[in-house]
């Protein structure tokens, strides 16, 4: 009897020890899972913050490049206008020399520039084309603010299921998959219908634990087990919808970043190609400085003169842009007596981006 009692006591003691070890193991596992989940949330927050900073910098860079493109397009037009004015002036001079009997005009020793600059009028056309192309894909400021604000502070449209409990961000859905994505809309509707079918009680009052019976239109109480099961199912579906919504939000940011980066690359390439225009403009300025007299000041590049000889500006171009931070501070427009020097600084600064 004594041995049997000792064996029973030892078995109970082992069960107690085993139960304690199991509880401690479960607690350690839960603590490890909580720490892992916390680190995962922090990592995703940092990832989202980095994407939002990236889209802000790309937007500022886009504004800077677009302003430089507009100035270069205007400069190309002015160069072509000045070229045409110079051609007409040379024709008038040749006619005047022919009538006066001069065999060689004064400008014969100079080397005239070609009739058209490198690329001709295609320079301003390519600039205009890229401006129109990139303008069609510009992200509106409201959408940009929505993409760069805190995720929890966004205003969302809600798609409510039959239970009135689950919501889904329709705006994020359209941004990520397009408004005409029939497959995604069908999948979403099926998920909501399946949730309502699984719950089988579309009108549940979670506060007092009752539901409205569709047949009799009367409220019936739910047991504690039923209410707890439905509450867990509701929370599970809410968590899933939240995860899907955040994934779509991140996907929309990545799509916007890709679009902005592509547009900025196109604008940088066009600005790089217009380096030939800069070389031509410098040569044209040197040419006009050689053949210009007191009366020729009215044909100086960057302005024209009235009868009193006063120079009036044709266009104002951006001043020198600091290359230390070309993205964070878009250039401010200011007038300059000669746009060629300023334009060269603009092209030099954009080439370093």
Secondary structure, DSSP 8 states (H G I E B T S, - for coil): -HHHHHHHHHHHHHHHHHHHHHHHHHHHHHHHHHHHHHHHHHHHHHHHHHHHHHHHHHHHHHHHHHHHHHHHHHHHHHHHHHHHHHHHHHHHHHHHHHHHT-SS-GGGGS----SS-TTTTHHHHHHHHHHHHHHTT---HHHHHHHHS-GGG----B---TTS----BHHHHHHHH-TT-HHHHHHHHHHHHHHHHHH--SSEETTTTEEE-TTT--EEE--HHHHHHHHHHHHHHHHHHHHHHHHHHHHHHHHHHHHHHHHHHHHHHHHHHTHHHHHHHHHHHHHHHHH--SGGGGG-TTEEE-TT--EEES---B----STTTTTS---B---S-HHHHHHHHHHHHHT-
